[in-house]
Amino acid sequence: MQNNTILRNAFKMKLKPGFEAEYKKRHDEIWPELVTLLSDTGIQDYSIFLDEETLILFAVQKISADFDENLLPNHPIVKKWWAYMSDIMETNPDNSPAATSLKEVFHLD
């Protein structure tokens, strides 16, 4: 039996100063193959918000319960996207975004 449970996932990242418009532009032009990959792996209803005072990026997404968190970091499209974004945001040595998971403390449907 397939598990149709949807989980909420939230995390924060940080934009480098002066790249607010470029970050939005790159996401407005997100690669179709990346959108397909995210959807096919169980990510949906994905939003990223920017706190313009702190340059903190707040991301929230819904993921399927069977989402494999190890799949995306090893996928060539994701690695290419990370390299593309690495000049405008804080990253780890492998170009992945320096992200911090956030704990859900309230939810209202």
Contacts in CASP RR format, 6 or more apart in sequence:
PFRMAT RR
TARGET T0000
AUTHOR 0000-0000-0000
METHOD contacts of the structure
MODEL  1
MQNNTILRNAFKMKLKPGFEAEYKKRHDEIWPELVTLLSDTGIQDYSIFL
DEETLILFAVQKISADFDENLLPNHPIVKKWWAYMSDIMETNPDNSPAAT
SLKEVFHLD
2 66 0 8 1.000
3 64 0 8 1.000
3 65 0 8 1.000
3 66 0 8 1.000
4 64 0 8 1.000
4 65 0 8 1.000
5 64 0 8 1.000
5 65 0 8 1.000
6 44 0 8 1.000
6 62 0 8 1.000
6 63 0 8 1.000
6 64 0 8 1.000
6 65 0 8 1.000
7 62 0 8 1.000
7 63 0 8 1.000
7 64 0 8 1.000
7 65 0 8 1.000
7 67 0 8 1.000
8 60 0 8 1.000
8 61 0 8 1.000
8 62 0 8 1.000
8 63 0 8 1.000
8 104 0 8 1.000
8 107 0 8 1.000
9 60 0 8 1.000
9 61 0 8 1.000
9 62 0 8 1.000
9 63 0 8 1.000
9 101 0 8 1.000
10 58 0 8 1.000
10 59 0 8 1.000
10 60 0 8 1.000
10 61 0 8 1.000
10 101 0 8 1.000
10 102 0 8 1.000
10 104 0 8 1.000
11 59 0 8 1.000
11 99 0 8 1.000
11 100 0 8 1.000
11 101 0 8 1.000
11 102 0 8 1.000
12 56 0 8 1.000
12 57 0 8 1.000
12 58 0 8 1.000
12 59 0 8 1.000
12 99 0 8 1.000
12 100 0 8 1.000
12 102 0 8 1.000
13 56 0 8 1.000
13 57 0 8 1.000
13 59 0 8 1.000
13 89 0 8 1.000
13 90 0 8 1.000
13 97 0 8 1.000
13 98 0 8 1.000
13 99 0 8 1.000
13 100 0 8 1.000
14 54 0 8 1.000
14 55 0 8 1.000
14 56 0 8 1.000
14 57 0 8 1.000
14 89 0 8 1.000
14 90 0 8 1.000
14 98 0 8 1.000
15 23 0 8 1.000
15 50 0 8 1.000
15 55 0 8 1.000
15 56 0 8 1.000
15 57 0 8 1.000
15 88 0 8 1.000
15 89 0 8 1.000
15 90 0 8 1.000
16 55 0 8 1.000
16 87 0 8 1.000
16 88 0 8 1.000
16 89 0 8 1.000
16 90 0 8 1.000
17 55 0 8 1.000
19 88 0 8 1.000
19 89 0 8 1.000
20 50 0 8 1.000
20 52 0 8 1.000
20 55 0 8 1.000
22 88 0 8 1.000
23 50 0 8 1.000
23 57 0 8 1.000
23 85 0 8 1.000
23 88 0 8 1.000
23 89 0 8 1.000
24 50 0 8 1.000
26 84 0 8 1.000
26 85 0 8 1.000
26 88 0 8 1.000
27 48 0 8 1.000
31 77 0 8 1.000
31 81 0 8 1.000
33 77 0 8 1.000
34 77 0 8 1.000
34 78 0 8 1.000
34 81 0 8 1.000
37 72 0 8 1.000
37 75 0 8 1.000
37 77 0 8 1.000
37 78 0 8 1.000
38 46 0 8 1.000
38 72 0 8 1.000
41 67 0 8 1.000
41 68 0 8 1.000
41 71 0 8 1.000
41 72 0 8 1.000
42 63 0 8 1.000
42 64 0 8 1.000
42 67 0 8 1.000
43 61 0 8 1.000
43 62 0 8 1.000
43 63 0 8 1.000
43 67 0 8 1.000
44 61 0 8 1.000
44 62 0 8 1.000
44 63 0 8 1.000
45 61 0 8 1.000
45 62 0 8 1.000
46 59 0 8 1.000
46 60 0 8 1.000
46 61 0 8 1.000
46 62 0 8 1.000
47 59 0 8 1.000
47 60 0 8 1.000
47 61 0 8 1.000
48 57 0 8 1.000
48 58 0 8 1.000
48 59 0 8 1.000
49 57 0 8 1.000
49 58 0 8 1.000
49 59 0 8 1.000
49 60 0 8 1.000
50 56 0 8 1.000
50 57 0 8 1.000
50 58 0 8 1.000
51 57 0 8 1.000
51 58 0 8 1.000
57 89 0 8 1.000
58 102 0 8 1.000
59 99 0 8 1.000
72 78 0 8 1.000
73 79 0 8 1.000
73 96 0 8 1.000
79 95 0 8 1.000
82 91 0 8 1.000
82 94 0 8 1.000
82 95 0 8 1.000
82 96 0 8 1.000
82 97 0 8 1.000
83 95 0 8 1.000
85 91 0 8 1.000
85 95 0 8 1.000
85 97 0 8 1.000
86 95 0 8 1.000
89 97 0 8 1.000
89 98 0 8 1.000
90 97 0 8 1.000
90 98 0 8 1.000
91 97 0 8 1.000
91 98 0 8 1.000
92 98 0 8 1.000
END
